[in-house]
Amino acid sequence: MNALGLLNAVAEAIYLLSFALVLRRAIRRPTPSHADMALFFGSLAVVIVASRVAPVVGTPEWIVVAEVAAVMVLPYALLRLVGSFSTVRPALMRTTEAVLAASVIAAVLSRGTPPGAVVLAMVGYFCAVFLYCALRFIREARAAHGVTQRRLQSVSLGSALIGATLLAAGVEPFLSGVPAAIVDAITQTFALCSGVAYYVGFVPPLMLKRAWQAPELDAFLKQATTLPHLPTTYDVVRALERSAASTVGAPATIGLWDEERNVLRFIPTNPPAEVVEVRPGELAGGRAFSSGRVEFSADPLHDHPEGAETYRRTGVGATIAAPISSGEHRVGVLCLYAPRPPFFAESDMELAGLLADQAAAVLEARALIERSAGLQAREAAARLKEDFLSAAAHDLKTPLTTVLAQAQFLEARAKRDPAAGADIAGLERLARAAERLGTLVTDILDAARLEQKHLVGEREPTDLGAVVATIAARYDDAATRIQVDVRCPVVASVDRRRIEQLLDNLVENATKYSTDHTPVAIELWQDGETARIAVRDQGIGIPAVDLPHIFDRFSRGSNVDDRRFHGMGLGLYICRGIAEEHGGRIWAESAVGEGSTFHVALPLSGEGRPN
Ligand code: ADP
């Protein structure tokens, strides 16, 4: 085989390979564009195979007719391809169909050998159509973006070169002065180059596609690092939509998943317009969100009839929707719209998927920033509340002590001398309210001391059984039974006042949150070098979600109604502080409706201050 033969064989191999690839794709994903590509490369394959087989089998007439028919399909198929991404005048389409039919009839009538004038006319016709297609592809390439633009550029180059190949081959018999070898070399070179250009344009290898996508993704990523810091999530979504639209070259919208309402929310660009809510499975976005895959629709009016009216009004003829998710967490969906199915829908789908992944990273980063800002704000608010309360508590302490003492004195005097006619019930209420106020003020001041780790004072060997007995006696009354179970004498080195406060708090809570006056049990035992106390109740219990937080400052269970159960959420915080300053710990077990058990473990030695 000489060099020309080799050139020819390589060009033919490229065309046949391209045909195999586009045919496979058309079978896997049958869209009009894929069918037209298969028709175009199929015709070329017929021409190539016929030209190889004909000399071997003695050039029968039917082969020549098939070859002519296949050649004449080429301009028609290419024009259909142009028509699948922009409008081709119907008259032009009809003309190519008529020429195709006429040339097949002429080939049959002339028994495969049309006269020279007809051949020349055909060559002229070919060149005109291919040049027209090349120009249309160039025009569309200039309007397109990214991979689509590069693919269209390749296709336009392939069309121009194939036109030139056919021109050179067609005029060869009429060029008497030029050596045939030169014309052949030119023809074969054009054929090879057009084969490569078409291959690259219609079925580019993955590596090339990735390389083509890189600049767009780079530009997107460069922005992506700054996007999460925009003032609001709305701004971030808008910026992502703009970037995606300019990368793909089609309008883009992002819908964010609303966990509470179970809908995707699309916020309109122009604020007076209403937020669009889409349920999973609905429209292009909802479907991609449910399936977790990039979804392409070449006919949204048919595929999503529920949105037909909107699609028709906004001139949407094709949609690509890509789910935005980070790991298992579904964040939203990215939707791209086009007036007609994209020529290279697959590339656009891949790009949409990549952009959605980037958008997920940006939105996750944004959510993190918002969460940490929220945490900081909550921390600051809690600090402010605490500072304010402890300042107020300081100032309240002295007058409150006087009010409390006076209320208790008046209550006692009224009870001693009922005949004096004082309002005993009113004075009792006054004294209880003053006591409650006193407890609140003490709690606030203790919480502030706890912050400084100055809550626990001098420790001394203390009989914890006696402490338990004191507290039990305080709460054991007609309404509540306190069951005490002291399994052995336990003496620990502790700040007695604070341990009493801790136990008082636990038993007070146990009675307060036992609305049916069910019994409360206090258990005391020794476990090695540790004193163990448990306070059990059969009250309302604590929801599992709240359990990890109930020892935090100002934290209250979500099943606790402020009007029914008074409290500030400081008691357990102080209890934890007391236990930990003693080198011990406190924890709770609970089930809603069944009751709670609070456990305390204290080292007997009193050593091991954590601070
Ligand atoms: P307060 O009782 O003033 O709200 P605490 O810090 O003592 O504050 O308790 C924090 C929260 O823990 C309470 O609001 C309540 O929701 C829950 N809690 C504490 N003890 C019990 C208990 N024995 N039974 C049910 N819930 C409890």
Residues whose N, C-alpha, C, O or C-beta is under 5 A from the ligand:
A	BS01	ADP	N509 A510 Y513 G539 I540 G541 I542 I550 S555 R556 G557 V560 H566 G567 M568 G569 L570 G571 L572 Y573 S596
